[in-house]
Amino acid sequence: MAQETLSVHLEENKAFFQNRFQNAMDLIVREVELSGRKAALFAIDGLINKETIALCIVEPLLREEAYPSDPKGMLDHMEHQVLSAAELKRENRMPQLLTLLMSGFVLLCVDGCGEGLISGVQGFAYRGPQEPQNEVMQRGAKDGFTESNQLNMAMIRRRMKNPALKFQPMEVGSQSHTPIVLCYLEGAASEKILAQVRQTLESCPLKTVLGAGYLTAFLDRGRVFSGVGLSERPDVVCGKLEEGRVALLVEGTPSAILLPFLFVENFQTLDDYLTRPFYGTFIRWLKYLAFFLSAFLPGAYVAVIVHHPELLPESLLLEIARSQAQTPFPVMFETLTLYFLYEVLREAGLRAPRSLSATVSIVGGLVLGDTAVAAGLVSAPSLLVVALTAIAGYAVPRLYEPLSLLRLAFLLIGNFLGIWGVMAALVFLLMDLCASHSFGVPLLSPVSPFRGRLVFRDVLFRASWKRLSRWDAKVQDMPGSQDH
Amino acid sequence: MDTISAAQFFGMMFVSRITITIALNAQYAAGESLLDGILSYLLAMAVGFLLAVPVWLLHKRDPSLPIGETAVRVFGQFGKLIPLCYILYFWVMNGVSLALFQLFLLDNVNPDFPAFLILTALVAVAAYGAWRGLEAIARTSACVLVLLLLGTVLVFALVARRFQKENLEPLLAGGVSQLLRGAALFLSRTSLFAEMAVLLPFVKGRKVLGFSLWAGSTSLFVGVLIFLIAGCLGQYAYTQNFPVYALTSISEISSMQRLDAVFTGVWMMGLIVQTACGLYAFRVCVSSLTGNKLAPWIVFPSGAVMVGLGVGIASDYKMQTVFMDTRLWLILTGITAVLLPLVLLVGKAAARRKGERV
């Protein structure tokens, strides 16, 4: 039977750990003799700071001359009078000890004592805060989350010096034991939402969790637009916590999961709130326009060219007809090919070594596109439409994933069913959005169900801070939500 | 099953009414005088208040029970005939609306692919909405309503400059028979009573106020629409199968004349809401028949039946004469709005008396 607790015999404990970490060269066992009694330190190489162990644990242990003779008294003496480590606690349960060891803790066992002293001496190398790559701001702070939860928590705490800010530790992954932190503002976050999030995480059946993306599938229901948000920015997370949302920090992931996440939030960025209201409003409308362009333009273009050319003004129609006459492929095939080419180039640019990505972009974007038009393989209007669609998609980066598939769907529907198909698909999207909830809050709230006060405050317009600060708009108070 | 507010329900019904109204044939609706259509509609709404009384009374007795379940409780197995009648009504009603849409597509827009494909896509989306629930349909209809109203205001504003007073004819010049015929037509095409009978238990809030506002706002809409058609098109309106379409196409505003497909698309969006509503009502009736045993996906085969009916009616002249006959629809509206709720009221009263005696 597996050993459940620490044994009073040091040799047995040593044998247990060596057995569990058999063929694992990173287990460190440092044996010492203190006043004639054997003791040992266990740690995992690479996860600990050896200098801290030497200074705060080994050196004080060896310097002390007189230890009490009984093992329990000896451990008490070490804990209260010898060791200078900042974080010390007792533990005797083996599963917990194993997890702590693999999280960068050091374990001190004394022969004859069934308890161990555990100390946090994490010292693994991690990346320092850098400017987020996928959430670039013009005026916001330049630091983003890192892979370390401790550092991420500190970044949030530094911005919110509020004791109501809570960081609840949790664990997911029956094999990986990945530490996660449930972060919320007590009094602001809904207890119902918190309970739902906790329950979802506790019942998560994953064995290994290597990133936030593993968990989003369990926090979100299958639908076109996600009800789970991700942010790489501590300032954004603080703003969301203030609005009653819950953030999840997953060890090893440089972004936080935000719950619940509404559809309108895809169009909101911190920059909107750092600029003057009229400009913030203008930028937001640009993003709405970009979203519609990105989703519908290729589909509408193909539908109009193939089925409803009468919708176009005569001069434009003639231009397009002239371009189309010079290319060998139907407009649908042409647009589809260009779209796939663009996605291939994007993926290649993303995965290629940094030194080559610029070359890929230039060769792909300029050379290929220009040559294809010059060679008469594709028409310039189709190229323009695909390029415009791609650029518009980047104005709302959070929606890039659903948009990339939606525009493909709209393109095919537009080709086969014309503008009616595109409109039917639009209603389908609306229905899906209207039926979706994120932790009990309607995804399309406050637009549908409609609440004018909220829509005119921070959806259609970005009100001034004077107005925004008059009252808080908590996510659980959105119209139609289960708490409302 | 989810619940919605009275505002959402009657908003949804408003979209359905607009969708039906813009498909109405001017001559068919108003005979020789287009403007009489306004009075006909007002009369239809006034009668509608009376017609709705049995449904209201029934709803007041059992606010949480759909009509199908009430019927089964009152009449046992025989009671299942009542939800079956409503199922047939919703199938045929929506089938006719789809047929009208297909006829419009074939006559005026003439797509270069089979029109039934559009109908199939339309009903598939509607079935998806009915599958997701009443709240999804209601919220979607609110968004579609905004689009419809924007489109309508745009059309009204642009064609208003073509308005000529000379085109207006005196009211009731041809006597009251035309007024009554028009009112009968409007009433016959009102599916609201049947939908109220089935769906009111899922509606919360001030329903009577909602009904009154629905009647008022649809009267205003129909009034302005007919007034503009009469004023802008004059006698030309009588030659048109779809006067709303004619209104935009003769506006001499080139940008609008070209937007046929877009206007049809907006009409189609309204039709999706109407069909989704019908399919959801179907789902409720089927639940009454099977004791909530049937899964929500039943709306998809039901949608296929509607498509079949729509395509069948649109492609066969004999079926058109049968299914687009005002008399038939007046009878069907009478049965679903008045007769069946009255039968249930009487049955309930009799059952109560019997219970008291025992």
Chai-1 contact restraints between the chains, C-beta under 6 A:
chainA,res_idxA,chainB,res_idxB,connection_type,confidence,min_distance_angstrom,max_distance_angstrom,comment,restraint_id
A,H308,B,A261,contact,1.0,0.0,6.0,A-B,restraint_1
A,E310,B,R258,contact,1.0,0.0,6.0,A-B,restraint_2
A,L311,B,R258,contact,1.0,0.0,6.0,A-B,restraint_3
A,L417,B,A121,contact,1.0,0.0,6.0,A-B,restraint_4
A,I419,B,A261,contact,1.0,0.0,6.0,A-B,restraint_5
A,I419,B,G265,contact,1.0,0.0,6.0,A-B,restraint_6
A,W420,B,I118,contact,1.0,0.0,6.0,A-B,restraint_7
A,W420,B,G265,contact,1.0,0.0,6.0,A-B,restraint_8
A,W420,B,M268,contact,1.0,0.0,6.0,A-B,restraint_9
A,G421,B,A121,contact,1.0,0.0,6.0,A-B,restraint_10
A,M423,B,G265,contact,1.0,0.0,6.0,A-B,restraint_11
A,M423,B,M268,contact,1.0,0.0,6.0,A-B,restraint_12
A,M423,B,M269,contact,1.0,0.0,6.0,A-B,restraint_13
A,A424,B,A121,contact,1.0,0.0,6.0,A-B,restraint_14
A,A424,B,L122,contact,1.0,0.0,6.0,A-B,restraint_15
A,A424,B,V125,contact,1.0,0.0,6.0,A-B,restraint_16
A,V427,B,V125,contact,1.0,0.0,6.0,A-B,restraint_17
A,V427,B,M269,contact,1.0,0.0,6.0,A-B,restraint_18
A,V427,B,I272,contact,1.0,0.0,6.0,A-B,restraint_19
A,F428,B,V125,contact,1.0,0.0,6.0,A-B,restraint_20
A,L430,B,T140,contact,1.0,0.0,6.0,A-B,restraint_21
A,L430,B,C143,contact,1.0,0.0,6.0,A-B,restraint_22
A,M431,B,Y128,contact,1.0,0.0,6.0,A-B,restraint_23
A,M431,B,G129,contact,1.0,0.0,6.0,A-B,restraint_24
A,M431,B,A136,contact,1.0,0.0,6.0,A-B,restraint_25
A,M431,B,T140,contact,1.0,0.0,6.0,A-B,restraint_26
A,C434,B,A136,contact,1.0,0.0,6.0,A-B,restraint_27
A,C434,B,R139,contact,1.0,0.0,6.0,A-B,restraint_28
A,C434,B,T140,contact,1.0,0.0,6.0,A-B,restraint_29
A,A435,B,R132,contact,1.0,0.0,6.0,A-B,restraint_30
A,A435,B,A136,contact,1.0,0.0,6.0,A-B,restraint_31
A,S448,B,R139,contact,1.0,0.0,6.0,A-B,restraint_32
A,S448,B,A142,contact,1.0,0.0,6.0,A-B,restraint_33
